[in-house]
Each structure stands twice: as C-alpha cells, then as structure tokens.
Amino acid sequence: METYLLETKQLTKVYRNNGSKVHALQEVDLAVKPGEMVAVMGPSGCGKSTLLHILGGLDNPTSGEVHINGQRLDKMSEAQRAVLRRKQVGFMFQAFNLIGNLSVGDNIELPALVAGLSVRQARKRRDALLEDLGISDKSRNIPAQLSGGERQRVALARALVNQPTILLADEPTGNLDSKTAYEVLRLLRQTHMQGQTILIVTNDPNVASLAQRVVFMRDGRIINETILQERDDTKTLLVELLNLEGG
Amino acid sequence: MKNLFLALLARQPTHGYELMQMYEGMFSTVLPTLNAGQIYTTLSRMERDGLVRKSTIVQAHRPDKRVYALTEKGGEVLQAWFNEVLTGPRIKDNFYLKLMGAGLSGTVDPSQLIKNQRREYLQTLHNLNTLSLEPEMTENPSKLVLIQGAMLHLKADLEWLDLCEEMFNEGAR
C-alpha cells in the first residue's frame, strides 16, 4: 500500500445559508505523496479554498476523513488542531499576512517560538531561511519597507520555519505583477526541489503548471486530474514550439 | 533568415563564418540550426538580388575570405521589414473546428476533447514554465521574454477551453 502524507476520504463540507444548504465540498478523495507538488485548480467558488482551510486545520469538515502524517485531523479537538497547525502545516497566502510592526526576522522567528522551540533554535532556523531565500540583509526591516517579492519571500520563510509536513499555498502569486510572480514561482520550485511537499490552490494556469499533478475542481467536486511529465530535453523545445521564421 | 542576416550586416560587414557564429550565438535555441551550405546559399541569393555586396580578401596562406556588406537596397529592404506592422491577432486555431465537429457528429463527447486538449496545453505550459525557471534565464532576458510570451498565449488558450466547456455544459442542461 502506498503511503500518503496527506489523504482525504469522502471529505464533505456543507454550509447553512438562511436555511438552505450549500455544498462547498462533496465527497472529495485526494491523496498527496511525500515530496509531491500538487495543484488544485478551479474557478472561484469551486471549493478549493475550503479544501485548503480544512487540510490546514483552519476549518472543520462536515463529514469524511482527513489524514495528515498518520493522524486523523477530523477527529481532533480545537486545541489539538492548533498544535498540528503550528508544527505540521505551513501556510502561504495571497496577501502575505505578515505582522506589520514586527521586523522580518521576528516575523519568521515567531511561529517557531510559539511552537515551542528555544530562542537559540528559532534563531538558527530563521538565519538559515533568510540566507536560503536571499534576504539576510532585510532581517531588521519591517514588511512595509520591502517589495512585494521580498514580502512573499518572508511569508515563505515563515511558512517553512517549523519544517512543516506540508506547505499549503493559496493563490501565492495573486495580485503580484508578473515579474514578482515569476520570482515566487522560482522560490516554490526551489522549495519543492529541496524535498518539501507542497499543495497549491490556484486558478492561474501558470502556477498550476508548476506542479507534478493538477487536480481540477468544479462545484465542490474533483472532476479530473492530470499528471505532468518532466521533459529531459528542453533544448529543442522552443524551436519546435515557436516555429519562428527568421523573416 | 534573410532579414536577420540583413540586420546583422547592418552593423558591420562580416564574413560568412562570422555571420554563422553570430546567428548561432543569438538564435540557436529558438530557430532551426543552419549549416554552412544554407548560409552561403542564402547569401549568394541575397547577392544576386542586390541586397549585399561581396568582396574577396586574398590571404597569403589561407583560403580567400569573402566579406559581405549591406547595399543601399539591402538597407531599404531591412527598413521596410521594420516598418511593416504585423496585422491580425496571433491565432491559429484548429481546435475550434474539431470541437464543433464533435458536437455535430454526436459520436464523441466534446467535453472529452476539451479535457484532452487541456492536458496537452498544461503539459506544454509545464515544459515552458520549467525552462523559464532555469538559472541561466536570469542572464538571458531575451530568451526569457520569448518563453513568457508563449506562456501567456497558452494561458489564454486554457482560459478559452474553460469557456468552451461552460458553453457545452450549459447546452447540456
């Protein structure tokens, strides 16, 4: 039997809205292998963000199972889920969600301290991440002094500081200009290459196409999925594709 | 190829081998490779048409060097190429007719065609995306911008498939 890092079985979420029921998720079966990068793609309102929130322990399913690293997330109390969120899950949001009056270094360090690491350990991880993401010189700045791309770097460092089982990213390039978006994609790929398991929800084909597997959602259901192959030889790719004529 | 050669020669007179090297250096990853024969055939055709002038430099212990220079006519042809605006959108769509055909025939589910096509576009987008993120791209912005252009077109193609799917789904209801 294959071991999954993250697995949902018949995951369903129903909201009640003025007496009528809204099925945000319907019997979703999704499994993510260790080290895999998966993209969940679909239009707004298809349930992909609800899925991400439940996988990250931010929301409760109505029925169905969520297994993360061998634990039943759906059976946990709120307190247990809070611990799981801190230690196993890293979040990256469209709006960065950085704390404005804390320095970059403190923003990254804080979740590690909350999760129970010593100051020394937290600092060590912070410095390693700052170095890795090329923002060591920004450690003392506050987020407002950074560019959009730098802020998303900080958000990524913060998401990774507790060495999470899985990194969950919600439209990580939404609202960014194309140059900054490119930078963020580069970081996500780099992070994945280092072995990090990543689940991205997005409606942007560019972001989704970075993954190894794309899962399509419509109306709360998974309707289809496609596996993307790595091409060994990219040398002739452009010549084949573009069919440019030199005039 | 002719116009690119004119552009390269507009900088300075060059001999054939150098021209080939310049071409290779700039376009080897985006245009088909040229062999020496193709280069000289093109150059002699351009000479015949009065676009370039060839002068031969006799070298004592090596084969003679043939240097090509742009003529006035060559300069005009090049300028005309630059002045000419490309008309119409860059659309080449064979999928539309196939999709309509699928709907008409009743023998195949159009939404299956859309799925297959989406898979193909996403795979190509994945290939380009991977290529665009390779470290060498930071030093090669002219190549990167070409890839990004192709990616934007694929993104539009994918969004258009969504519209097609919606249309068929609504028709089915």
Interface residues (C-beta under 8 A of the other chain):
Chain A: P43 S178 Y182 L185 R186 R189 D204 P205 N206 A208 S209 L210 V214 N224 T226 L228 Q229 E230 R231 T234 K235 L237 L238 V239 L241 L242 L244 E245 G246 G247
Chain B: M1 K2 N3 L4 F27 T29 V30 L31 P32 W81 K115 R118 R119 Y121 L122 Q123 T124 L125 H126 N127 L128 N129 T130 L131 S132 L133 E134 K143 L146 I147 Q148 A150 M151 L154 K155 L158 E159 D162
